[in-house]
Amino acid sequence: MFGILLRLARQVVAGVMGQLMQQMNIVQQQAYRPMQMMVQQVVGGVWVGKGADAFVQEVQSLMMPNTDQIIQQITRTHRDIQRAVDIIDRADRQVQQRVNALGDVFNAIF
C-alpha cells in the first residue's frame, strides 16, 4: 500500500515539476525575450530620442531584472523539489534495504 502511495506522490510531483518548467518557458518566451528584442530594436535606431532612452532604461533596470528574478525563482523551486525527491528516493532505498536485511535475519531464525 505504501509503495502505491509513494508512486502516486512521485507522479504528482513530476506533474508539478513539469508545470514549473512550462511556466518558466512561458515567462522566458512571452516576457523576457520580447523585452530583449524591443531593447535591441530601440538601441538599433528604430526609436531615438529621450523617450527611447527612458524606455530602454526602464526596461533594462526594472522589467528585465524583475522578470529574471521570476525565472530564477522558478528554477530554484524546481531544483529544490528535485532535491527533495532525491532525498525521498534515497530514504526509500535505505528503508527497503533494512527491511530486506531484517527479513533475512528472521528467515535465518525460523
N, C-alpha and C positions, 0 to 999 in steps of 0.2 A: 504494500500500500504506500509506504513512504517513497519507494522508487518511482511510483506513478506520479505522486505529488511533486517530487523533485524534477521529473521530466517536464511536467506541466509548467512548473515555475520557470524552468530554463526556456521553454518556448515563449512564455510571456515576456521574459527578459530579452530574448532575442528579438521579439517584435518591437519592444520599446527601443532597443538599440538601433534597429533598422529605421524606426521613425525619427530618431535623433539625427541620423545621418541624412535622411531625406530633408529634414528641416534645415540642416546646415547647408546642404546643396541649394535649397531654395534661397536662403539668405545670401549665399555667395552669388548665385546666378541672377537673382532678381533685385538685389540691392547693391552689393559691393561692386561687382563687375560693371554694372551700368554707371555707377558713380565714377569709377576709374575712367571709363570711356568718355564720359561727359567732361571730366577734368582734362583729359588728353586733347579733346576737341577744342576746348576753350583755350588751352595753352597753345595749341596748334594754330590759333588765329581765327577760329570760327566766330568768336565774340571778343571784342577788345574794349579796353577802357576800364574805368574804375569799377563799374558794375561787374565786369568779368573777373577782375582781380578779387573783388569781395566775394564773388560766388566761389571761385577756386579756393580762397582762404577758408570760407565756411565749410565747404565740403571736405577739404583736407584736414581741417583742425577739429571739426565736430562730428560730422556724419560718418566719415570713413573710420575714425578711431572707435566710435560707438558701435558701428556695425562689426568691426573687427573684434571688439570685446564680446559681442554676442557669439560670433563664430568660435572664439577661444573658449567661452564657457560651455558651449555645446560639445566641443572637442574634449574638454576636461571631464564633463559629465559622462560622456561615452567611455573615456579611459577609466574613470573611477568605477563605473558599473562593470566593465570588463575585469578589473582587478578583483572586485567583489565576487564575480562569477568564478574566477580562477581560485580564489580562496575557498569558496564553497566546494568546488570540484576537488581540490586538494584534500580538504577535510573529509569529503565523502569517500575518497580513495583510502585515506588513513583509517576511517571507521570500518570500511569493508575489509581491509587487511587485518584489523584487530579482531573483527567478528570471525573471520576465517581462521585466524590463529586460535581463538578461543574454541571454535568448533573442533579444530584438530586436537586440542587438549582434551575436550570432552570425549571425542571419539577414541582417544588413546586410553582413557579411564574405563570406558564401557566396552 
